Amino acid sequence: MYRSSCFYSEEASNKIMEAQNQNLKTILPLSLGRFHISEDYGFLLPNPLKELPSHYKPWMEIANKLPYLLESHQLRVHVNKMPLLNCQFLKGYREQRLAHLVLSFITMGYVWQEGETQPARILPRNLALPFVEVSRNLGLPPILLHSDLVLTNWTKRNPEGYERKENLDIIIAFPGGESLRGFILVTLLVEKAAVPGIKALVQSVNAILQSSQDSLLQALQQLRLSIQDITKSLKQMHDYVDPDIFYAVIRIFLSGWKDNSAMPAGLIYEGVSKEPLKYSGGSAAQSTVLHAFDEFLGICHSKESGDFLHRMRDYMPPCHKAFIEEIHSAPSLREYTLSSRNCQLLTAYNQCIEALAELRSYHINMVTKYLITAAAKAKVRKLSHLPEPPQVLEERGTGGTAVLSFLKSVRDKTLESILHQTD
C-alpha cells in the first residue's frame, strides 16, 4: 500500500506547472474518433463481417472447415490446390480485416498442421501472396495477430442482444472446441471491459489540458473501476478454458516464427521473399489496452521488457498504435498530479496503479496455471486423448518471451510507479 500526503516542494511544483502550461497551449483535445476507436467497442472492430465476396469462396470454404482439416491432417493438401486470388475485389476496411483474419488462420494451420516437429518451412505462393498483399494494405504483419484472433473474430448470435458470452460466437476456429471458443471470447470480454477505461483516459487527458481537477479525479476513479472490471472478466477464463487443451492443442496455432527454436530461420513466403521472414506469434502484449494505460500512467518498464512491448506495437492496427503515441506526447499525468498538490488526485492515481498491478499479478497466476503447471502435468502423465504438446515453447509465451520473468518485470515496474510525498 501507499501513503498519500499533500506536502510537496512549492518551487518544484511551480516549475512543473509552468512547463505543463506551456505544453497545453499547443495540443488539441484528444478524441477516440480521430483514431477510429469505437465509443461502444473500444479497440474491438464493431460488427465484424462474417463472409467475403463470392470471389473469395475458396478461402472461406477452407477457413470454415479448419478444425476438421487440421485434425484429419488434410489442410496442406487443400491449400496447395487453392487458386491464387487477387485482393482487388476486397472493398472497404471490414472486408480487408476479415480477409486478414481468414488468411492468418489458414497460415497458422498450414505451418503447424503436423506440430512443432514438422512445421512447414515455405508458405505456398497462393496463400503467401494475397496474405502479404492484404497485410500491406492494412499496415499489419502477415501472421495471426491479437487483432485477428480477438478484435475481428466475433459475432452476436442475437444481433439485438448484449455482448455477453452466451450471446457471442467466433467466426473462424482452430481445433480446441469449447476451450478455444472460451479463450477467444473471454479475451474479447476483457477488451470490452476496458472500454470505460479508454474513455476515462481520454477524459483525463482533456481534463489536464483544461486544468480541470474535478473532471480528472472523476476520470481516474472510472479508470480504476474499469481496470478492476478487466480483472473480473479475465477470471472467467477458469470457467471456459481447460488448461490441458489450451497447452496441448490451442497454443501451437498461436505460435510464430521469431524467437522460436522450432523455426529458427523463420518462414519463407513464396513469391514474396527468397529469404525467410520472422514474425512473433499472437500475444496479449499486442492488445492496445495496457499499452495505453501504461503510457497514460507514466509506467516505465525495464529495457528488455520495454523493447519487447514497443516491438509489439508494430503488430497492432496503425491507428491504435498512433493512439498510444498520442498519449505518450500528451502532458504527463504524474507531473500534473504532483504539481496539483491535491491529495485526492494523488490517491486516485495510486489506486489506478494498484489496480493495474493487481491485474498483472492475476495474469501471472493465469499463465502459471495454463502454461507452467499444464507443462508439468503433461510431462508426468501422458494425455492419451490429446496430441503431444509442444516442447520448445514450454516456458515461453506465444509471442516468444520468457513469459513469467517478463510478466513479473512489468508487474514490479507498475508497483514502482506509485507516487509518494517525496516524489
QUISUL-V355201 format. One record per residue. N is the residue number from 1. RES is the residue in one small letter. SS is DSSP state (@ for helix, = for strand, . for the rest). PSI is psi in degrees with one decimal (999 if undefined). Layout:
# QUISUL-V355201
N_RES_SS_PSI, N_RES_SS_PSI
This chain:
# QUISUL-V355201
1_m_._172.8, 2_y_._169.1, 3_r_._134.6, 4_s_._146.5, 5_s_._153.8, 6_c_._12.9, 7_f_._106.9, 8_y_._159.0, 9_s_._120.0, 10_e_@_-39.8, 11_e_@_-45.6, 12_a_@_-42.1, 13_s_@_-43.9, 14_n_@_-38.9, 15_k_@_-44.2, 16_i_@_-46.3, 17_m_@_-37.8, 18_e_@_-46.3, 19_a_@_-40.6, 20_q_@_-48.0, 21_n_@_-35.1, 22_q_@_-38.4, 23_n_@_-36.1, 24_l_@_-29.0, 25_k_._-22.7, 26_t_._-0.3, 27_i_._133.1, 28_l_._157.2, 29_p_._142.5, 30_l_._139.5, 31_s_._150.6, 32_l_._-36.6, 33_g_@_-33.4, 34_r_@_-22.0, 35_f_@_18.3, 36_h_._40.0, 37_i_._132.3, 38_s_=_136.6, 39_e_._-28.1, 40_d_._-31.9, 41_y_._-1.8, 42_g_=_-126.2, 43_f_._-9.9, 44_l_._144.4, 45_l_._120.0, 46_p_._133.8, 47_n_._65.1, 48_p_._149.6, 49_l_._152.8, 50_k_._-14.5, 51_e_._142.4, 52_l_._164.7, 53_p_._156.7, 54_s_@_-25.7, 55_h_@_-28.7, 56_y_@_22.9, 57_k_@_-40.3, 58_p_@_-36.5, 59_w_@_-48.5, 60_m_@_-37.2, 61_e_@_-41.9, 62_i_@_-46.4, 63_a_@_-38.7, 64_n_@_-15.6, 65_k_._16.3, 66_l_@_-47.5, 67_p_@_-44.6, 68_y_@_-45.3, 69_l_@_-33.7, 70_l_@_-44.1, 71_e_@_-28.5, 72_s_._3.2, 73_h_._36.3, 74_q_._-2.3, 75_l_@_-47.5, 76_r_@_-38.3, 77_v_@_-45.6, 78_h_@_-41.0, 79_v_@_-39.6, 80_n_@_-22.6, 81_k_._-3.8, 82_m_._136.2, 83_p_._152.2, 84_l_._116.2, 85_l_._141.4, 86_n_._148.9, 87_c_@_5.8, 88_q_@_-19.7, 89_f_@_3.7, 90_l_._115.6, 91_k_._121.7, 92_g_._164.2, 93_y_@_-43.7, 94_r_@_-34.4, 95_e_@_-38.8, 96_q_@_-42.1, 97_r_@_-41.3, 98_l_@_-40.0, 99_a_@_-41.3, 100_h_@_-41.6, 101_l_@_-50.7, 102_v_@_-49.5, 103_l_@_-31.6, 104_s_@_-40.7, 105_f_@_-44.2, 106_i_@_-40.2, 107_t_@_-48.5, 108_m_@_-40.1, 109_g_@_-41.9, 110_y_@_-46.4, 111_v_@_-44.0, 112_w_@_13.7, 113_q_._-41.9, 114_e_._16.4, 115_g_._-173.7, 116_e_@_-19.0, 117_t_@_-22.4, 118_q_@_56.4, 119_p_._150.8, 120_a_._132.9, 121_r_._-19.1, 122_i_=_127.6, 123_l_=_120.5, 124_p_._150.5, 125_r_@_-32.1, 126_n_@_-13.7, 127_l_@_-42.2, 128_a_@_-45.4, 129_l_@_-51.8, 130_p_@_-33.3, 131_f_@_-44.5, 132_v_@_-36.4, 133_e_@_-49.3, 134_v_@_-32.0, 135_s_@_-43.9, 136_r_@_-39.5, 137_n_@_-33.9, 138_l_@_-10.9, 139_g_._33.6, 140_l_._157.0, 141_p_._153.3, 142_p_._71.7, 143_i_._162.8, 144_l_._130.2, 145_l_._164.2, 146_h_@_-36.2, 147_s_@_-22.5, 148_d_@_-58.5, 149_l_@_-38.4, 150_v_@_-56.3, 151_l_@_-29.6, 152_t_._-12.1, 153_n_._56.2, 154_w_._153.9, 155_t_=_157.1, 156_k_=_133.6, 157_r_._-47.8, 158_n_._109.7, 159_p_._-26.4, 160_e_._-8.3, 161_g_._177.3, 162_y_._165.9, 163_e_._67.3, 164_r_._156.1, 165_k_@_-40.1, 166_e_@_-17.4, 167_n_@_11.2, 168_l_=_152.5, 169_d_=_164.1, 170_i_._162.2, 171_i_._-47.8, 172_i_._142.8, 173_a_._156.8, 174_f_._176.4, 175_p_._155.9, 176_g_._-9.2, 177_g_@_-132.8, 178_e_@_-28.6, 179_s_@_-39.4, 180_l_@_-46.2, 181_r_@_-44.2, 182_g_@_-41.2, 183_f_@_-45.6, 184_i_@_-45.6, 185_l_@_-34.9, 186_v_@_-39.9, 187_t_@_-36.8, 188_l_@_-42.3, 189_l_@_-31.1, 190_v_@_-45.7, 191_e_@_-39.7, 192_k_@_-39.3, 193_a_@_-23.1, 194_a_._-13.8, 195_v_@_-48.6, 196_p_@_-31.8, 197_g_@_-38.8, 198_i_@_-42.3, 199_k_@_-37.0, 200_a_@_-35.1, 201_l_@_-45.7, 202_v_@_-44.1, 203_q_@_-38.3, 204_s_@_-47.2, 205_v_@_-44.7, 206_n_@_-30.7, 207_a_@_-39.1, 208_i_@_-42.3, 209_l_@_-34.5, 210_q_._2.2, 211_s_._42.6, 212_s_._96.5, 213_q_@_-32.0, 214_d_@_-44.8, 215_s_@_-38.6, 216_l_@_-42.3, 217_l_@_-45.1, 218_q_@_-42.4, 219_a_@_-40.1, 220_l_@_-37.0, 221_q_@_-38.4, 222_q_@_-38.0, 223_l_@_-44.4, 224_r_@_-45.3, 225_l_@_-39.3, 226_s_@_-43.4, 227_i_@_-40.2, 228_q_@_-35.9, 229_d_@_-32.8, 230_i_@_-45.7, 231_t_@_-43.0, 232_k_@_-43.2, 233_s_@_-41.4, 234_l_@_-30.8, 235_k_._-20.4, 236_q_._-15.9, 237_m_@_-37.4, 238_h_@_-31.1, 239_d_@_-24.5, 240_y_@_-8.8, 241_v_._120.2, 242_d_._122.3, 243_p_@_-38.3, 244_d_@_-40.3, 245_i_@_-40.5, 246_f_@_-46.3, 247_y_@_-45.6, 248_a_@_-25.2, 249_v_@_-51.7, 250_i_@_-42.7, 251_r_@_-36.9, 252_i_@_-34.6, 253_f_@_-7.9, 254_l_@_-1.8, 255_s_._142.7, 256_g_._-164.5, 257_w_._43.3, 258_k_._135.5, 259_d_._37.9, 260_n_._112.0, 261_s_@_-12.6, 262_a_@_-23.7, 263_m_@_65.9, 264_p_._-28.7, 265_a_._-19.4, 266_g_._-161.5, 267_l_=_132.3, 268_i_=_122.0, 269_y_=_100.3, 270_e_._132.0, 271_g_._-7.2, 272_v_._-49.9, 273_s_._138.6, 274_k_._-22.0, 275_e_._146.3, 276_p_._145.5, 277_l_=_147.6, 278_k_._127.0, 279_y_._143.1, 280_s_._152.1, 281_g_._175.5, 282_g_._142.5, 283_s_._146.6, 284_a_@_-22.3, 285_a_@_-10.1, 286_q_@_-4.2, 287_s_._134.1, 288_t_@_-20.9, 289_v_@_-58.5, 290_l_@_-27.9, 291_h_@_-44.8, 292_a_@_-43.8, 293_f_@_-42.7, 294_d_@_-46.4, 295_e_@_-43.5, 296_f_@_-42.8, 297_l_@_-7.5, 298_g_._35.4, 299_i_._126.0, 300_c_._119.7, 301_h_._165.9, 302_s_._162.2, 303_k_@_-46.0, 304_e_@_-48.2, 305_s_@_-42.3, 306_g_@_-39.9, 307_d_@_-43.3, 308_f_@_-45.3, 309_l_@_-40.8, 310_h_@_-35.6, 311_r_@_-33.8, 312_m_@_-21.1, 313_r_@_-22.6, 314_d_@_-6.4, 315_y_@_12.3, 316_m_._155.7, 317_p_._135.6, 318_p_@_-34.4, 319_c_@_-30.7, 320_h_@_-41.1, 321_k_@_-39.8, 322_a_@_-33.5, 323_f_@_-44.3, 324_i_@_-44.6, 325_e_@_-33.8, 326_e_@_-40.1, 327_i_@_-40.4, 328_h_@_-36.4, 329_s_@_-6.3, 330_a_._164.4, 331_p_._146.0, 332_s_._123.3, 333_l_@_-42.6, 334_r_@_-47.8, 335_e_@_-39.9, 336_y_@_-41.8, 337_t_@_-44.3, 338_l_@_-44.1, 339_s_@_-21.2, 340_s_@_-24.4, 341_r_._34.5, 342_n_._111.2, 343_c_@_-38.4, 344_q_@_-39.8, 345_l_@_-42.9, 346_l_@_-45.1, 347_t_@_-44.9, 348_a_@_-40.3, 349_y_@_-49.1, 350_n_@_-32.7, 351_q_@_-34.9, 352_c_@_-43.6, 353_i_@_-46.0, 354_e_@_-40.8, 355_a_@_-39.4, 356_l_@_-38.9, 357_a_@_-39.5, 358_e_@_-40.7, 359_l_@_-44.2, 360_r_@_-34.1, 361_s_@_-40.7, 362_y_@_-38.1, 363_h_@_-38.5, 364_i_@_-43.6, 365_n_@_-40.2, 366_m_@_-47.5, 367_v_@_-36.9, 368_t_@_-43.1, 369_k_@_-46.8, 370_y_@_-13.8, 371_l_@_-61.0, 372_i_@_-52.7, 373_t_@_-41.0, 374_a_@_-37.0, 375_a_@_-43.2, 376_a_@_-41.5, 377_k_@_-40.1, 378_a_@_-31.8, 379_k_@_-41.2, 380_v_@_-46.4, 381_r_._134.4, 382_k_._121.5, 383_l_._96.2, 384_s_._-30.7, 385_h_._0.1, 386_l_._152.1, 387_p_._162.8, 388_e_._121.7, 389_p_._152.6, 390_p_._133.1, 391_q_._-35.5, 392_v_._-21.9, 393_l_._20.8, 394_e_._-46.3, 395_e_._25.5, 396_r_=_148.0, 397_g_._167.2, 398_t_._-18.9, 399_g_._-8.6, 400_g_._3.2, 401_t_._158.2, 402_a_=_95.5, 403_v_@_-45.0, 404_l_@_-42.4, 405_s_@_-36.3, 406_f_@_-49.4, 407_l_@_-38.4, 408_k_@_-36.5, 409_s_@_-46.9, 410_v_@_-33.5, 411_r_@_-46.5, 412_d_@_-39.9, 413_k_@_-29.7, 414_t_@_-48.7, 415_l_@_-34.9, 416_e_._-13.7, 417_s_._-5.6, 418_i_._135.1, 419_l_._136.8, 420_h_._167.1, 421_q_._-19.2, 422_t_._-6.9, 423_d_._999
